[in-house]
């Protein structure tokens, strides 16, 4: 999102594109996840909120008070509706304001992730006794989120230049709702969809490798 904001020729069109595909993705998202996420939105909406956060924070015409009020407003929307509440906003601000300092970017990104996991561990431990929310998380259920830190090793090699071609920038928008639709149809029509799930995930990894290669060799 940060690199998209920096490199796009029209940030408004970029935001509208995210909004349109976020709406398109809503149906397959709810078909696949059902009631698991309730009324919360898919990841593209989270990314849109993150982009709007950068647009507000980076606009030099906005006063500091305007920025604070607007970002708090986005935070409320994210907390109420986001599939990943608040966190994408925090991440993009870190990646934007520390984009020239990889060390600080890693430190603050890792710190934000550790704080997230710590909060979830404490919440899960308390909720297991108090049951103030209807979730059955064990204290260690969300430790996998520490894996967010792993891509920093790859980002170390990023040179800050725009990579890939038009197809690579469009593929994500098409793939995200399409793979949810395929999986939801598979779940609803087949008793054992493990092989389909594995194939879809393997295809995902294959496509990611292709896109990474395209980005790496782009002059």
C-alpha positions in Angstrom: 0.0 0.0 0.0 2.8 2.4 0.9 4.7 1.7 -2.3 1.5 1.9 -4.3 0.8 5.3 -2.8 4.4 6.5 -3.6 4.4 5.1 -7.2 0.9 5.6 -8.4 0.2 8.4 -10.8 -3.3 9.0 -9.4 -3.9 8.1 -5.7 -7.7 8.8 -5.9 -8.0 6.2 -8.7 -5.9 3.8 -6.6 -8.3 4.3 -3.6 -11.4 3.8 -5.9 -9.9 0.7 -7.3 -9.5 -0.8 -3.8 -13.0 0.3 -3.0 -14.5 -1.3 -6.1 -12.7 -4.6 -5.6 -13.4 -4.6 -1.9 -17.1 -4.5 -2.7 -16.7 -7.1 -5.4 -14.9 -9.4 -2.9 -17.6 -9.0 -0.3 -19.8 -11.7 -1.6 -17.2 -14.5 -2.1 -15.6 -13.4 1.3 -18.9 -14.0 3.1 -19.6 -17.2 1.1 -16.3 -18.6 2.3 -16.1 -17.4 5.9 -19.8 -17.4 6.6 -20.7 -16.2 10.1 -17.1 -16.5 11.3 -16.4 -12.8 10.6 -19.9 -11.6 11.2 -20.3 -8.2 9.6 -16.6 -7.5 9.3 -15.0 -6.6 5.9 -12.5 -8.3 3.8 -8.8 -7.5 3.6 -9.1 -5.2 0.6 -11.3 -2.8 2.7 -8.6 -3.0 5.4 -6.0 -2.0 2.8 -8.3 0.9 1.6 -8.5 2.2 5.2 -4.7 1.9 5.4 -4.3 3.9 2.2 -6.7 6.6 3.4 -4.6 6.8 6.6 -1.5 7.6 4.5 -3.3 10.1 2.3 -4.4 12.0 5.4 -1.1 11.8 7.3 1.0 12.7 4.2 -1.2 15.7 3.1 0.8 18.8 4.0 -2.3 20.9 3.6 -4.0 19.3 6.6 -3.3 20.7 10.1 -2.1 18.3 12.8 -5.4 18.5 14.6 -7.3 17.6 11.4 -5.0 14.7 10.8 -5.5 13.4 14.3 -9.3 13.7 14.2 -9.5 12.1 10.7 -7.2 9.2 11.6 -9.1 8.5 14.9 -12.2 8.4 12.8 -10.7 5.9 10.4 -9.5 3.9 13.5 -13.1 3.7 14.8 -14.3 2.5 11.4 -11.4 -0.1 11.3 -12.1 -1.3 14.9 -15.8 -1.6 14.1 -15.7 -3.2 10.6 -12.2 -4.2 9.8 -11.2 -7.8 9.4 -7.8 -6.7 10.8 -8.8 -3.9 13.1 -6.3 -0.9 13.5 -3.2 -2.9 12.7 -3.0 -2.2 9.0 -3.2 1.5 9.7 -0.3 1.2 12.2 1.8 -0.8 9.8 1.4 1.6 6.8 2.3 4.6 9.0 5.5 2.8 10.1 6.3 1.8 6.5 5.6 5.3 5.2 7.4 7.5 7.7 10.4 5.2 8.2 10.7 4.1 4.5 14.2 5.6 4.3 15.4 4.0 7.4 15.2 0.2 7.2 16.5 -0.4 10.7 13.9 1.8 12.4 11.2 0.4 10.1 12.0 -3.1 11.3 12.2 -2.1 15.0 8.8 -0.3 15.0 7.1 -2.9 12.8 8.4 -5.7 15.1 7.4 -3.7 18.2 3.9 -3.2 16.9 3.6 -6.9 16.1 4.9 -8.0 19.6 2.4 -5.6 21.3 -0.4 -7.0 19.2 0.5 -10.6 20.1 0.9 -9.7 23.8 -2.5 -8.0 23.9 -4.1 -11.0 22.3 -2.3 -13.4 24.7 -3.5 -11.4 27.7 -7.0 -11.0 26.3 -7.3 -14.8 25.6 -6.0 -15.7 29.1 -8.5 -13.4 30.8 -11.4 -14.3 28.5 -10.9 -18.0 29.1 -12.0 -17.4 32.7 -14.3 -14.4 32.4 -15.9 -15.3 29.0 -16.9 -11.6 28.4 -16.6 -12.3 24.6 -17.9 -15.4 22.8 -14.5 -16.6 21.5 -12.7 -19.7 22.6 -9.1 -18.7 22.0 -6.4 -20.3 24.1 -3.6 -18.0 25.2 -1.2 -19.4 22.5 -3.7 -19.4 19.6 -2.4 -16.2 18.1 1.3 -16.7 18.5 1.4 -17.4 14.8 1.0 -13.7 14.2 4.6 -13.3 15.1 5.2 -14.6 11.6 4.3 -11.1 10.3 8.0 -10.3 11.1 9.4 -12.9 8.7 8.9 -10.9 5.4 11.3 -8.2 6.8 14.2 -10.5 5.6 12.9 -10.2 2.0 12.2 -6.5 2.3 15.8 -5.9 3.1 16.6 -6.6 -0.6 14.0 -4.2 -1.9 15.6 -1.2 -3.7 12.6 1.1 -3.5 11.9 1.0 -7.3 8.6 0.1 -8.9 8.7 -3.5 -10.2 6.5 -5.8 -12.2 4.3 -5.0 -15.1 0.6 -4.2 -15.5 -0.5 -7.8 -15.1 1.2 -8.1 -11.8 -0.6 -5.1 -10.4 -4.0 -6.3 -11.6 -3.6 -10.0 -10.6 -4.2 -9.5 -6.9 -7.5 -7.8 -7.4 -8.8 -10.6 -9.6 -7.2 -13.5 -7.6 -8.4 -12.4 -4.1 -12.2 -12.7 -4.8 -11.7 -15.6 -7.3 -9.9 -17.9 -4.9 -12.5 -17.3 -2.2 -15.3 -18.1 -4.6 -13.6 -21.3 -5.7 -13.0 -22.4 -2.1 -16.5 -21.6 -1.0 -18.0 -23.6 -3.9 -15.7 -26.5 -3.1 -16.7 -26.4 0.6 -20.4 -26.4 -0.3 -20.3 -29.2 -2.9 -17.7 -31.6 -1.7 -17.1 -33.6 1.5 -13.4 -33.7 1.3 -11.9 -30.5 -0.2 -8.4 -30.8 1.3 -6.8 -31.5 -2.1 -8.5 -28.5 -3.6 -7.4 -26.3 -0.7 -3.8 -27.6 -1.1 -3.9 -26.9 -4.8 -5.2 -23.4 -4.4 -2.6 -22.6 -1.8 0.2 -24.2 -4.0 -1.1 -22.1 -6.9 -0.9 -19.0 -4.7 2.7 -19.6 -3.8 3.5 -20.3 -7.5 1.9 -17.0 -8.6 3.7 -15.1 -5.8 7.0 -16.6 -6.9 6.3 -15.5 -10.5 5.4 -11.9 -9.4 8.5 -11.7 -7.2 10.6 -12.8 -10.2 8.9 -10.2 -12.5 9.6 -7.5 -9.9 13.2 -8.6 -9.4 14.1 -8.6 -13.1 12.2 -5.4 -14.0 14.8 -2.8 -15.1 
